[in-house]
Amino acid sequence: MSGAVVRRWEATVARDDLSDWVETFRARVLPNMRAVDGFHNVTFLARRDEDPCHVVVLTKWRDMTAVVAFAGEQAAKTVLPDFMARFFKTHDAKATFYDEILQEEGNE
């Protein structure tokens, strides 16, 4: 596979905390991710009509070398700074990895 590596991590967050979680991530975590050579993007998904709601975090990287630069040698281990931990009711201890094999853009 020559496509990107997608790192998937899941958690639950109180619906009322979603906005604060996203803003804290943007201000305090995203700049560090952007500084890693090989970081492509991040997507947060929140399941509708749940509280606490199930969230999926997908980060896309050029390759596993870039993932390791971000997450460390144990790349699957959760990267969760203390200031972010307060948002999560539950969370995965480890991330999972996927090879991107197709990405198509829409017309809009």
C-alpha positions in Angstrom: 0.0 0.0 0.0 1.3 3.4 -0.8 -1.6 5.4 0.7 -1.7 7.2 4.0 -1.9 5.6 7.4 -5.1 6.4 9.4 -4.9 6.1 13.2 -8.3 5.6 14.8 -9.1 6.2 18.5 -12.5 6.1 20.2 -13.9 7.6 23.4 -17.1 8.9 25.0 -17.6 12.6 25.8 -20.5 14.4 27.5 -22.4 16.2 24.8 -22.2 19.5 26.7 -18.4 19.1 26.7 -18.0 18.6 22.9 -17.3 22.2 22.0 -14.8 22.7 24.8 -13.0 19.4 23.9 -12.7 20.5 20.3 -11.5 24.0 21.2 -8.9 22.7 23.7 -7.7 20.2 21.1 -7.3 23.0 18.5 -5.5 25.3 20.8 -3.2 22.8 22.7 -2.8 19.6 20.7 -3.3 20.4 17.0 -0.3 22.8 16.8 2.0 19.9 18.0 0.5 17.5 15.4 1.0 20.1 12.7 4.6 20.3 13.6 5.2 16.6 12.8 6.5 16.0 9.3 4.0 13.7 7.7 0.8 14.8 9.5 -2.0 15.2 7.0 -5.2 15.9 8.9 -7.6 15.0 11.8 -11.3 14.3 11.7 -13.6 14.1 14.8 -16.8 12.2 14.5 -19.5 12.3 17.2 -22.4 9.9 17.2 -25.8 11.6 17.0 -28.4 11.4 19.7 -26.2 10.0 22.5 -25.1 11.5 25.8 -22.4 10.8 26.6 -21.7 10.5 22.9 -19.4 8.1 21.2 -16.6 9.9 19.4 -14.1 8.7 16.8 -10.9 10.5 16.2 -9.2 9.8 12.8 -5.7 11.2 12.2 -4.1 10.8 8.8 -0.3 10.4 8.4 2.1 10.0 5.5 3.5 6.7 7.0 4.1 4.9 10.3 7.3 6.9 10.7 5.2 10.0 11.1 2.9 8.3 13.5 5.8 7.3 15.7 7.1 10.8 15.6 3.8 11.9 17.1 2.9 9.0 19.4 6.2 7.5 20.3 7.7 4.0 19.8 4.5 2.4 21.1 2.5 4.1 18.4 -0.8 2.4 19.3 -0.7 3.6 22.9 -3.2 6.4 23.7 -1.7 9.9 23.5 -3.8 11.7 26.1 -2.3 14.7 27.9 -3.7 15.4 31.4 -5.5 18.6 30.3 -7.5 16.5 27.7 -8.3 13.5 30.0 -11.0 15.4 31.9 -13.3 15.4 28.8 -13.5 11.6 28.4 -15.9 9.4 30.3 -14.3 6.4 28.7 -11.5 6.0 26.1 -9.6 3.3 24.2 -6.2 2.4 25.7 -4.9 1.9 22.2 -5.5 3.2 18.7 -5.9 1.0 15.7 -4.3 1.6 12.3 -5.7 1.4 8.7 -4.2 1.8 5.3 -6.0 4.3 3.2 -6.8 2.6 0.0 -9.2 5.0 -1.6 -10.2 8.6 -1.1 -12.5 10.4 -3.6 -13.6 14.0 -3.4 -17.2 15.1 -4.0 -18.4 17.8 -6.4 -18.8 20.5 -3.7 
